[in-house]
Amino acid sequence: MNMNLSPVWARIGGLCDRFERWGMAGRYYGKAAAAQPRNADYAFRLGRVRERLSDFHGAVEAYTAAIEAGGRHLADSHNRRAIARGQLGEWSEAVADLGKALDLQPGNRKYLSTLAKAESETDNTRGAAEALAALVEAGDTSTASLVCLAKAYADLARWDEAADLYRTLIEADPKDSDLNNAYTGVLESAFRMPFGIGHDDEVVPAPAEGRDARGALAVEQIQAVVDSSEKRVWAAFRLAAVQEALGDTASARANYREAVRRAEIANQSWVHQSITSWTFREQYLAHEAGEFTPEEPDERLARTIAPGPARPVGEDAAGYVEAQISNHGLSVSGVLRHGLGNELTILLDGAPIQKITADPGQWMPKFRSVITHRTAAHFPPEAVLSITCGDRPVVAPNGAADFAVGVPDGDGSLMKRLADGHSINKKGRLSKPAKANPKREKDLVAGYVKLKDYLEREMGVKAFLCYGTLLGCVRGGAIIPGDDDFDVSFLTGAEDPKAMKREGIEIVKALVRGGFHVRVTVDGRLMHVKVDNVTLDVNPVWFYQGKAWAFTSHKLGRESFEPVVTAQMGGQEVYIPERAEDFLVENYGADWRTPRSDFKYFRPASDMTVLRQAQLNPTEVQELLDYSEKAQVDNPEAGRFHGYGDPSRPEFR
């Protein structure tokens, strides 16, 4: 007689489960489920144990069996399968499962919470907001849920709903600095953007008559943040920027100066770039008011950009943009509506002059671009600039579809230069026609070989091609036409950003002793190296938190970079990683062999938090300047450390 041992195996599995003997529990639950494949309870228990064993594929299989069997665990099986699928990165499938779970148990807070996370992981901010709103309506009024919902509303440009939630949260915890900062961000956006987004993705124009009131509210809130601590450097800058937008230039100038004062005390890696930018902006406003004259003539101060005549915002608006004259050039920044893509065109007097790309990793993609002052010198003295996304206008804060640009010293040659094959590249510089330049390539490779040989001989490290230079070498054996960087990397022993900074400083000193000229970028990133008449962009590689870090982070291990092998470029041997394709696929995508002119890096805030810890602050830059001076006294053949570079001027100065 055949006995049904399934209940026995299930009970043994339950005992093992109770004592956290997950492996044994899984074996006995597996026996019970195999003997009775239509028993939903056995399959569900097996799924739970497999989750605990991190066997998520097995868990999905078990929950699928439980779902097919039906029974009392049906809704929870869909929820647990969604969680297991999330662990496998199958977030779209997880969303579908959670929808079925909520059909069976509407308003289940546990399911709604999981759905909100799954929607966020699929970058569906609207879906996440809907799930969070339902979660709150179902009774979850925890701070965590309300904060997530407020952030989602802000990301959706639903300013009033976001502001109401932040006010509620701040009433409960007035001293929470993160809440106050987020609230000021919402108020600032509601003031700057001439529209919000409705529940059906429609444009909701902001009443023009209330703009000053919205700005005054933003000023009041930002001022409170500024007053809360001397460490609120960026709040002082934001306050100045809003006051400038309101036309209160006297207060704006005072707060630009205050932001600079606080930044000098902060001594962080971003300080130099910010101080330079904010100082220029204060001087620009002072010059406009007739209260500042530079010691040396500065054509930048005479250049202007202002929105055209105000107009109502139409449904066709693709996004909004602000523009101003910065220390580097003509700067534009803004945001696009969701679902319209991320490609934009900048036009001058109706003719396209540059293509730019917004960050595709955001629900409403943000963009920022600069046309350098050197390039702007070829504008006509007066022109009209506009930005479009497809055939839709990107509008100014007053709803205008264009800006009046004044470049009194402009020679008007830009359009002819563009017609002759020049282009404005992603750095805002005017590039020569994109064609092979054998002499430049030969010089660059010769400079690289000198650096490579020195590093290998003196420091035992092998400098290899990376980023766009590696791409060009592997794809065609040459520098990509039009690429204005020569990218070099080498592996370090650093295992965290601070160790990378320490090692990087010693590498700079060694290069100076070896006769090389070195500088850091405007934000303190290591490093540019000048060899003879060429400049190399050198990004040391280090490993931290399971990633490789250089200019940005990469989900790669050391084995993707070493060993190196030799390849040919410019008639000389260069080093490339033996597994170069690992990097090229990770960085450029599976279609890396197909040339693209629109590639641009968008580094997430989480990456920048890590990378800034490896960048030099002003004190460290000054210490290297002092070291360089002493090295030249001790050895006239030594190189020099040049401090910070200027992104609008690629040459060493």
C-alpha positions, 0 to 999 in steps of 0.5 A: 500500500502506497502511503502519502508521506507529503504531510509528514515531509511538510511537518518535518520541513516546518520544524526545520523552518522553525529552527532556521535550518533552511536547507533541510526545510527546503528539501522536505518542502520540496519533497512534499510539493513534488508529491502533491504539485497541486498543493498551494500551501506546500509550494508557498512554503517552499518559495519562502524557504528558497527566498531565505536561501537567496535562491530567487529563481527557485522561489519564483518557480515555487510561487508560480506553482502556488499561483497555479494551484490557487488556494488561500495564499494566492494574493500573497504568492503574487506578492512574494513572487514580485519580491523574488522577481525584484531581487532578480531585477525583473521589476516589470514582471514584479509590477504585474504580479503586484497588480494581480495581488491588489486585484485580490486584496485592494488596499493591502498596505504591504502590497502597495508598499512593494508596488511603489518600490517596483514602480520606482525601480522601473523609473515609472514615477507616476506609477510610484506616486499612485501606489504611494497615494493609495498607500497613504489613503489606506492608512499608512501616514508614516513619515517615510511614506509621506516623504516618498510621496512628496518627492514623487509629486515633486519629480512629476512637477505637481508642485502644490501637492508636493508643497502641501505634503512637505508643509505637513511633514515640517509642522511635525518636525520643524528642525529636519534639515532634509525636509526643509531643503526639499521644501525649498526646492519645490518652492524654487521650482514652482517659482522658476518653471512657468508651468506644472504637470497635471494628473493626465500629463497635461501642461498646467500654466502657472498664473503669471500674476502670482509669480512674484508671490511664489518667488517671495515665498521661496526667498523666505524659506531659503533665507530660513535655511541660510540662517539655520547654519553657516554650513548652508553654502548652497542655500546662500547661492540658491537665495542669490539666484532666486533674488536675481530672478526676481530683479532684486540684484542688490540682495542677490549680489550680497548673497553671492558674496555670502555664498563665496565667503561660506565656500572659502571656509568649507574647503571642499573639492567643489569650492574652486569651481563654485567660487569662480562661478559665483564671483563672476556672477556678482561682478556681472551684476555689479557691472550691469549696475555701473558699479564694477570695472575690471582691471583688464578688459573683459568682453564677457561682462558686455555680453547679454542674454534675456528672454523674449516677450512674455507669452502664455505657455501652450500645451506644445511646450516641451519643457522650460529653460533658463539662460545666463552669461556665466564665467565659462560662456552662454549657459543654458539649463532646464528640464523636459516634460516626460515622454518627449525624448531627451534630444534638444536642438539649440538654434541661432536666428532659426538655424540649428547650431548644436545638438544637446542631450538631457539626462535620460535617467530622470522622469523629467530629463534635466539638461545643462550646456554651455557654449563657451565664450570663445565660441560665442565670439563668432556670434553676430552682435545681436541674435535670437537663440531658441531651444526645441525638442522635436518641433516643440519649443522649450520655453523661458520662465516668462513663457517666451520661446526664445532669448535675445543674445547680445555679443557686441564683439561678435564677428558673425562668422559662426554660421559660415564656420558651421557650413564649412564643417566646424561643429559645436561639441558637447563641451561647447567648444568650436571643433574643426571638421571631424576628419582624421588628423594623422599629425595630431594623432602621432603627437598624442600617441607619442606623448602617451608613450612617454607617459606610459614608459615613465609610469611603468619604469618608475612606478611599476604601473601600466598606463592603458587607453580608456574611454573614447580613445580605447573605443577608437583604438579597438573599433578602428585603430585610430582616434575617433575623428573630432574627439578632443580628448586622449583618455588614459588610465592605470590601475591603483591599489586604492580601495576607497576614495580617500585612499585614491586621493592620497595615492593620486597626490603621490602620483602627481608629485612623481610626475612633477619630479619626472618633468611632466606638467600636471593639473587637476580639473576645475572640480579637483579631479585628477588629472590632466598631464601635459607631455611636450605639446599635447595634453592627456586626460588621465583617470586612475582606476580604483575599486570600491563597493564592488565597482571600478571608479575612474571618471564615473563608476563601472560595474566591472572588476579588476579582471576587466582591466588587467592584464593589458595587451599591446595594440597599434595606434599612430604607428606605435604600440599602446596598451589596452585591457585584454578584455577591452570589450567588457569596458566598451559594452558596459560604458557605451552599450552592446552597440558600441561598434556603431558610431554615435555623435550624441554620447554624453555622460550623466553621472548620478548623484550617488556616484558624485558623492563618492567621486568628490571624496577622491577630488582635491580641495583647495588646500590640497591643491595649494600644497601641490603648488608649493611642492611644485615650486620647491621641486623646481628649485631643487631640480630645474628639469622638474615639471610643474603643477599648474593647479586648476584647469579652465574647462573653457580653455583646454590649453595649459596656462 
